[in-house]
């Protein structure tokens, strides 16, 4: 019984850790995509117009 409880606890902590890392990566990707679009717009304004 104790062994099963430890496995369930470890699995829960592992799942929470993976989920938090996943959401952190998604947030960083969204920010970097916005910054890339802003950089492209700035370059277009500078060299095209």
C-alpha positions in Angstrom: 0.0 0.0 0.0 2.8 2.4 0.8 4.5 1.6 -2.4 1.4 2.6 -4.5 1.0 5.8 -2.6 4.6 6.8 -3.4 4.2 6.0 -7.1 1.0 8.1 -7.3 2.6 11.0 -5.5 5.7 10.9 -7.7 3.6 10.7 -10.9 1.5 13.6 -9.8 4.5 15.8 -9.0 6.2 14.7 -12.3 3.0 15.6 -14.3 2.8 19.1 -12.7 6.4 19.7 -13.4 6.0 18.7 -17.1 2.9 20.9 -17.4 4.5 23.9 -16.0 7.6 23.6 -18.2 5.2 23.1 -21.2 3.3 26.3 -20.5 6.5 28.3 -19.8 7.8 27.3 -23.3 4.5 28.3 -24.9 4.6 31.7 -23.3 8.2 32.3 -24.4 7.3 31.2 -28.0 4.4 33.7 -28.1 6.6 36.5 -26.9 9.4 35.7 -29.3 6.9 35.5 -32.2 5.6 39.0 -31.3 9.1 40.4 -31.1 10.0 38.8 -34.5 6.9 40.4 -36.1 7.8 43.7 -34.5 11.4 43.5 -35.8 10.1 42.7 -39.3 7.8 45.7 -39.3 10.6 48.0 -38.1 12.9 46.8 -40.8 10.2 47.2 -43.4 9.6 50.8 -42.3 13.3 51.5 -42.2 14.3 50.1 -45.6 11.1 50.1 -47.7 9.3 53.4 -46.9 
